[in-house]
Amino acid sequence: MTELVATSPGLFPLPDWAKSDLSDLKGHQKDDLISGDESEAIVGVYDEAREEVVSDQLDTGLDRVVEGQLRWDDMLAHPLAVHDNVETGGIVRYYDNNNFYRDPRVTGELTFSGDVAAELESAATLAGETPLQAVLPGPYSLAELASNEHYDGETDFLAAVGDFLAAEVEAFPEHETLFLLDPSLVTDAPSDDVAELVPEAIDAVAGSTDADVVVHTYWGALDEKTYAHLMDADVEAIGFDFVAGDREQTLYNLNEYGAKDDVALGLADGQNTLVEDPETIRERVDWVNDQIQANEFDTAYLTTNTEPFYLPVNKHQEKLSALAAAADLESEVEA
């Protein structure tokens, strides 16, 4: 019987009061903020907002708690945007939506930063006995979101990004799960020479933790070649977007090339305010299992397909509650 684990890919919407306070403190809108070198007052706002979003997750009964990534003004590019050897360029559209980030231009060696580890230390204390889930961009997506002005070509840069993320993970507090968010594998599939190196970059990160590692992909379906290479990565699970894109392609990949023992299922819409009820989410889990020819998964992580940054806070909270309730429906449905 598949264990259902309710969780989130992180990158939460910032509470309205925090947006207002930060706007007053920094003098302009949050999307234009410079990350990383905040005043004590600004740090205080983020600390209070982190307490709120962790408390919300505990109240909903999620099986994993994320830090929320409320400081990640540059979205998945954040770990590079705050690095000393990275210069931030102009504003760039974040994938195919109305959000933006500052182009991180890597001008020197990607040495250890520790920025994300510090956030997770605070979240781990707040989470108490509930298992912590760390969140990072996958190495391919982080490399694709950046401009390389230091390393010798695309393959060297991907390896360097993987090693950078691996060093960051080594400093993390104890965590049960690590979600690597890698949507660029879908939206900008790697070329043949890069695709075969993606598993190596992922393995560098996964090898730095004892946690279960999930490579979560979204904004569509992986193409056949990319999925086949991704299956070579030494991780516990791959995540799939069952809201957007070609579900038949996703199912074909799973049935043709197999699957990991665990899986992450993006079953709630991270960009649409319509809130799915727990029964609908649970039916979608059953539907996916029915379509897979192999034996059922050991663990299925139930999550939104994308990061929920795009949602109003109240709708985001309702979706978290629905995911948690859907996981709890398992015994009732199968009894």
C-alpha angles and dihedrals in degrees: 000000000000116000110227116215118190113213145133136239090233128226093118126195111265113248112256094241090054092050089053094047093047092048090054093046097046099034098232143053121303095242089064097048123125107234129216108031102070129165121244090259092053092047087053092055092051091047092053092045090050090053089052097050094045090050090050091054092049090050092053092051098239113176092225129036122213127198091239098232091236091159092056096106088159093051114217090356090066100102089059097036091064095044120115093228095050126086117203114230131189129323114282129190111256105235111302103329142080096273124100141199136189114260108249109219110197106216101164145019116314097237125175115294110174093201097126093041090059091054091049093051089060093045092049091057092049094046094060111181095353111102116256122233117203120211129204136156113262113253095248094051093045091051091047092050092053136067116235113220098153115039126074104256139319098297094050090047093052090051091049092051090050091051091047092053091045091056091048091052092052088065095051121114117245110302133176098211138020118205114200107196108212111166093149088074084070104034098039106021113204121254118252096266092048097041093065090053095051093083090052092053091047091047090054089059096040091049090061095066139051089212125106107268123216122189102205118199126187150159090074141334128316115247117246097256095048092048093049090054092043090057087065091066114105097236134124098235147009119213124223134199108231093171104058131036134011110340091181090059090051092050091046090054092049094048097040100044102022129235141254118265089257131041141193114222119203096206104146119066111250093195104039122080092214104109116221115222119236093250091056092050091048091050089053090053090053091046092054092048090050091054096051115090096199124077116290120276121266092222131013119194110211112211147138112282094238134022107286094230090115096060130090108255095248093051090047091053091049091052091051089052091049092051092049092048092047091056090051091052091069098096093043094052096044097041 
